[in-house]
Amino acid sequence: YTRSGFSETKTCCNFSPSVYKPAKEKTFDLLYVARCVTFKRINIFFNTCKELLLRRPETKILFICSVPEEDCDPSSPQQIYLDMFTREERKNFLTLFIDYDYPFPISKEFLAHFYNSSKVFLQRCPMMK
């Protein structure tokens, strides 16, 4: 990511800078891409999104989640999403639950489109506090 006012550009080790170029027009306000594992704290993410949508219902959110066949935490992220968010809230909160080719079913080039089209993206890893 690049922060205005800073001369330095920081890039996550999993990203290929040549394909991550911000789009002029942003489709999403918030993007989160995660595997369905405990340390990604998907439940906390859902709670935060619920609060955000209550305060700012026009916020556009995209959540892309790679779901393993077993040992998924939370055990049913799709059902939690459906139970937690109203139909009206889900109009602005798009989820893509992908249950094949775990853990990384989407190529970096394809993911780049979503990152480039988002104003903010969350990054959660075990080393972050």
N, C-alpha and C positions, 0 to 999 in steps of 0.2 A: 504494500500500500504506500501511497505517497501522502504526506501531510503537508498542506500548504503552510508556507512560512519556514519549512525545513528544506534543506538542500539534499537531504538524504532520502533514498528510496529503500524501503524494507520489503523483503519478499519472503514468504513462507518457503521452507525447503521443499515442499511438495508442489510448488507452482513453477511453471515455466514462463518467465517474464515475457517471452516473445508472443504468447497468445493472450496474455492478460493486459488488455488495453481498455481503459474506461470508455464506455459509450457516452455520447453526448446526452442522450435521453435515457433516463433510468425508468425501468418498469416497476422495480421493487424498491421499497424503502429498506427492507431487512431481508437478509439471506442467511440461512444456517444449513450447512451440509455436514451430516454426521452419520457414522455407523451407529447402530442401535446397541450401544454398550454403556455400562454404568458410568464410566468417567466422563462421558459426553453430557450427562445430566439433562436428558431430554425432558424429564418431568419438570425440572426447574425452568427449562426453556418454555415449556407449555404454560406454566404459571405466569411467567414474565410476559408472554404474548397475550395472555388473557387480560392481565392488568393494562398492558399497552393498548389493546383494542377497546377496553372500557374507557380509557382516557382519551384516546385518539382513534376512533373507529375507522377513519379513512386510511389508516396505515396499511400498506401492501406488504405482505409477508410471504416468503417462499421458504419452505422447509423440504430439503431433499434428504431422505433417510434410507440408508442401505440396511436391510433387515435380514439377519441370518435365519436359517431354518430352525435352529434351536439356540438356547442360551441367549435369548434377546432380553435386554433390560432397558426400558420396561417391557414386560412380556407381550403386550399388545398395544403398540403405539398408535395404530390406526384407530382402535376402539377408544382409547383415551382421548384422542383428537375429536372423534365424533361425539363422545359424551361431554367433553368440556366446552366445546365451541358450538354456538348456535348456527343455524343455517345462514343467518345474516352475517355473522362474524366470519364464517368460512368463505364467503364471497370475496373477502380481502386477504384470506389466509390460505394459500394454496400449499398442499402437501403432495409430495411424490414419494411414496413408499415403494422401494425397489427390492424385490425378494429373489433376485437371480444374480449370478456372478459375484457373490459376496466375496470380499468386502468392498471392492471398488468397481461397480458395474458401469460407470460412466467415464469416458476418456477425459483427460485434462482439457483437450481442445473443446469438447462439448460443454464441460463444466465452465469453461472460460466465458461462454456466452452468458450464463447466469450471473457469474461474478461481475462481468463487465456491465451488466444491466441492473446492478443493485447499488444503492447509495451506501449501504453499510452491510458488512458481513461479520458474523460471529466466528471466532476461532476458539475452540476449546480443546486443550490437550492436558494430559496428566500433570505436566510440569507447571501449568498455570495455576495460580492461587486465587 
